[in-house]
Amino acid sequence: MTNHPKKVVLLDLDGTLTQSDPGIIACVIKAFEGMGLPVPDDDELHRFIGPAIIESLRRNHVPEDMLDRGVEIYRDYYANQAVFDDPNNTGQKVPGRLVNTVYPGIPEQLAALRAKGYVLAIATCKPEYQAVPICEHFHVDRMVDGIYGASKDNSRIDKDQVIRYCFDLIGFDAQAGDRAVMIGDRWTDIDGARACGVDTIGCRWGYAEPGEMEEHGAYEIIDRVDQLADAVERYFAQ
């Protein structure tokens, strides 16, 4: 991707493109049970959606010497253990990452943006080796130009690190006139994008707590999926 100027739309995955809370929460519960620790309450379980798993475990006071084990259990159930009911195919069992659905209207909105020449790049704190097969399973990989995620070894876990990694790989160059906007639903998206000099359009259909996106300074907040393409157009028209 060497042509300039680029108009890049960075897309969060969980809570922005897909409704993934049932699978993530189920695997978090398995992790706490596997470590022999009390399972957090429902509100706290929902806060696991967005940040890197190791950061959420730390926030819930998992001892440092148990963090790697917690991440290992979570990732095993998320990627490998087909023990959860598939919401898209009755009677089938799937790993946690496929207890997931694409929000209605997302394919149409992404198609509209691609037709207008935007570069669409998924930028997620989910490890890339997990994000890619999820996107392939739900055919989201066909709707975007690239999928960029966290590293398996936790050396790249924060949103700003993922965005910079994405920018490096696509040859993003602000001095050549390239511009970008982040589409996301959590404070992690807003703060991470800002650290890279990028504004965020917040999505109310995701997992933000009341007032979260306003407090962290989203450029604009939209209520419905069908407002996504128009919000991007407004942003780049300024």
C-alpha positions as CSV (number, residue, x, y, z in Angstrom):
1,M,0.0,0.0,0.0
2,T,2.3,2.8,-1.2
3,N,-0.2,5.2,-2.8
4,H,-0.7,8.5,-1.0
5,P,-2.6,10.1,0.4
6,K,-4.5,7.2,2.1
7,K,-7.7,7.5,4.0
8,V,-7.5,4.7,6.6
9,V,-10.4,3.5,8.7
10,L,-9.1,1.5,11.7
11,L,-11.7,-0.9,13.0
12,D,-11.9,-2.5,16.4
13,L,-13.2,-6.0,16.4
14,D,-15.0,-7.0,19.6
15,G,-18.0,-4.7,20.3
16,T,-17.5,-2.9,17.0
17,L,-17.7,-5.5,14.2
18,T,-18.7,-8.5,16.3
19,Q,-20.8,-9.2,19.4
20,S,-18.3,-11.4,21.2
21,D,-19.2,-11.1,24.9
22,P,-20.7,-14.6,25.3
23,G,-17.6,-16.4,24.2
24,I,-15.1,-14.1,25.9
25,I,-16.9,-14.2,29.2
26,A,-17.3,-18.0,29.1
27,C,-13.6,-18.3,28.7
28,V,-12.8,-15.8,31.4
29,I,-14.9,-17.9,33.8
30,K,-13.1,-21.0,32.8
31,A,-9.8,-19.3,33.5
32,F,-10.7,-18.2,37.0
33,E,-12.1,-21.6,37.7
34,G,-9.0,-23.3,36.4
35,M,-6.8,-21.1,38.7
36,G,-9.1,-21.8,41.7
37,L,-9.9,-18.1,42.1
38,P,-13.3,-16.5,42.7
39,V,-15.1,-15.6,39.4
40,P,-15.7,-11.8,39.1
41,D,-19.2,-10.4,39.1
42,D,-21.1,-9.8,35.9
43,D,-20.2,-6.1,35.5
44,E,-16.5,-6.9,35.9
45,L,-16.7,-9.8,33.5
46,H,-18.0,-7.4,30.8
47,R,-15.0,-5.2,31.4
48,F,-12.7,-8.0,30.0
49,I,-14.0,-7.0,26.6
50,G,-11.5,-4.6,25.0
51,P,-8.3,-4.6,27.0
52,A,-5.7,-7.4,26.7
53,I,-6.6,-10.4,28.8
54,I,-3.4,-10.1,30.9
55,E,-4.3,-6.5,31.8
56,S,-7.8,-7.5,32.9
57,L,-6.5,-10.4,35.0
58,R,-4.1,-7.9,36.7
59,R,-7.0,-5.5,37.3
60,N,-8.8,-8.3,39.1
61,H,-5.9,-8.9,41.4
62,V,-4.7,-12.2,39.9
63,P,-1.2,-12.8,41.5
64,E,1.7,-12.1,39.2
65,D,2.9,-15.7,39.4
66,M,-0.5,-16.9,38.2
67,L,-1.0,-14.5,35.2
68,D,0.7,-16.7,32.6
69,R,-1.4,-19.7,33.7
70,G,-4.6,-17.6,33.5
71,V,-3.8,-16.4,30.0
72,E,-2.9,-20.0,29.0
73,I,-6.3,-21.4,30.2
74,Y,-8.2,-18.5,28.7
75,R,-6.5,-18.9,25.3
76,D,-7.0,-22.7,25.3
77,Y,-10.7,-22.4,25.8
78,Y,-10.9,-19.5,23.4
79,A,-9.1,-21.0,20.6
80,N,-9.1,-24.8,21.0
81,Q,-11.6,-26.3,23.4
82,A,-14.9,-26.8,21.5
83,V,-17.1,-27.0,24.6
84,F,-19.5,-24.1,24.1
85,D,-22.8,-24.0,22.2
86,D,-22.5,-22.4,18.7
87,P,-25.0,-19.5,18.5
88,N,-25.0,-19.8,14.7
89,N,-25.4,-23.6,14.4
90,T,-27.8,-25.3,16.8
91,G,-26.4,-28.5,18.3
92,Q,-22.7,-27.8,17.4
93,K,-19.9,-27.1,19.9
94,V,-17.2,-24.5,19.2
95,P,-14.3,-22.8,21.0
96,G,-15.1,-19.5,22.7
97,R,-13.9,-17.4,19.8
98,L,-16.8,-18.6,17.7
99,V,-19.4,-17.9,20.3
100,N,-19.8,-14.7,18.4
101,T,-21.8,-13.0,15.7
102,V,-21.2,-10.1,13.3
103,Y,-23.5,-7.2,14.1
104,P,-26.3,-6.8,11.5
105,G,-25.5,-4.2,9.0
106,I,-21.7,-4.3,9.4
107,P,-21.0,-6.0,6.0
108,E,-23.1,-3.4,4.2
109,Q,-21.3,-0.5,5.9
110,L,-17.9,-1.9,5.2
111,A,-18.8,-2.5,1.6
112,A,-19.9,1.1,1.3
113,L,-16.7,2.4,2.7
114,R,-14.5,0.2,0.5
115,A,-16.5,1.3,-2.6
116,K,-15.5,4.9,-1.7
117,G,-11.8,4.1,-1.6
118,Y,-11.1,3.9,2.1
119,V,-8.4,1.5,3.4
120,L,-10.1,-0.7,6.0
121,A,-7.8,-2.2,8.7
122,I,-8.9,-4.1,11.7
123,A,-6.8,-3.0,14.7
124,T,-7.5,-5.2,17.7
125,C,-5.9,-6.0,21.1
126,K,-6.9,-9.6,20.5
127,P,-3.8,-11.7,19.5
128,E,-3.5,-11.7,15.7
129,Y,-3.3,-15.5,15.6
130,Q,-6.8,-15.5,17.1
131,A,-8.3,-12.5,15.3
132,V,-7.5,-13.8,11.8
133,P,-9.4,-17.2,12.1
134,I,-12.3,-15.4,13.7
135,C,-12.5,-13.0,10.7
136,E,-12.0,-15.8,8.3
137,H,-14.8,-17.9,9.9
138,F,-17.3,-15.0,9.7
139,H,-15.9,-13.8,6.3
140,V,-14.9,-10.4,7.7
141,D,-11.5,-10.9,6.2
142,R,-13.1,-10.4,2.8
143,M,-14.6,-7.1,3.9
144,V,-11.3,-5.4,4.9
145,D,-7.8,-4.8,3.6
146,G,-5.9,-6.1,6.6
147,I,-6.1,-7.6,10.1
148,Y,-3.7,-6.4,12.7
149,G,-3.6,-7.6,16.3
150,A,-1.6,-8.1,19.4
151,S,1.4,-10.4,19.6
152,K,1.2,-13.9,21.2
153,D,4.2,-13.1,23.5
154,N,2.5,-9.9,25.0
155,S,5.2,-7.6,23.5
156,R,2.5,-5.8,21.6
157,I,-0.8,-5.7,23.6
158,D,-2.0,-2.1,23.8
159,K,-4.1,-0.4,21.2
160,D,-1.5,2.2,20.4
161,Q,1.1,-0.5,19.8
162,V,-1.3,-2.3,17.5
163,I,-2.1,0.9,15.6
164,R,1.6,1.7,15.1
165,Y,2.2,-1.9,14.0
166,C,-0.6,-1.6,11.4
167,F,0.7,1.8,10.2
168,D,4.2,0.4,9.7
169,L,2.9,-2.5,7.6
170,I,0.6,-0.5,5.4
171,G,3.2,2.3,4.9
172,F,1.1,5.0,6.6
173,D,2.8,8.4,6.2
174,A,1.1,11.4,7.7
175,Q,3.7,13.7,6.1
176,A,2.6,12.4,2.7
177,G,-1.0,13.4,3.6
178,D,-2.3,10.1,4.9
179,R,-5.1,10.4,7.4
180,A,-6.8,7.9,9.7
181,V,-9.7,7.5,12.1
182,M,-10.4,4.8,14.6
183,I,-13.8,3.1,15.0
184,G,-14.3,1.6,18.4
185,D,-16.4,1.1,21.5
186,R,-14.1,1.3,24.5
187,W,-11.8,3.7,26.2
188,T,-8.9,1.6,25.0
189,D,-9.7,2.5,21.4
190,I,-9.9,6.2,22.2
191,D,-6.8,6.5,24.3
192,G,-4.7,4.2,22.1
193,A,-5.7,6.1,18.9
194,R,-5.0,9.5,20.6
195,A,-1.5,8.3,21.5
196,C,-1.0,7.8,17.7
197,G,-2.5,11.2,16.8
198,V,-5.8,9.6,15.6
199,D,-9.4,10.6,16.5
200,T,-12.0,8.0,17.4
201,I,-15.6,7.6,16.3
202,G,-17.3,5.7,19.2
203,C,-20.0,3.0,18.8
204,R,-22.8,2.8,21.3
205,W,-23.7,-0.7,20.3
206,G,-20.5,-2.1,21.9
207,Y,-19.3,-2.5,25.5
208,A,-18.6,1.0,26.8
209,E,-19.9,1.8,30.2
210,P,-22.2,4.9,30.5
211,G,-20.2,8.0,29.9
212,E,-17.0,6.2,29.1
213,M,-16.5,7.4,25.5
214,E,-17.5,10.9,26.4
215,E,-15.0,11.0,29.3
216,H,-12.2,9.7,27.2
217,G,-12.9,12.2,24.4
218,A,-14.4,10.4,21.4
219,Y,-14.5,12.7,18.4
220,E,-18.1,11.6,17.6
221,I,-20.3,9.0,19.0
222,I,-22.9,7.1,16.9
223,D,-25.8,5.1,18.1
224,R,-26.4,2.6,15.2
225,V,-24.5,0.5,12.8
226,D,-26.2,2.1,9.8
227,Q,-24.6,5.5,10.8
228,L,-21.1,4.2,10.5
229,A,-20.2,5.0,6.8
230,D,-21.8,8.5,7.0
231,A,-19.8,9.3,10.2
232,V,-16.6,8.3,8.4
233,E,-17.5,10.5,5.4
234,R,-18.2,13.4,7.7
235,Y,-14.9,13.0,9.4
236,F,-12.8,12.9,6.3
237,A,-14.7,15.8,4.7
238,Q,-13.5,18.2,7.4
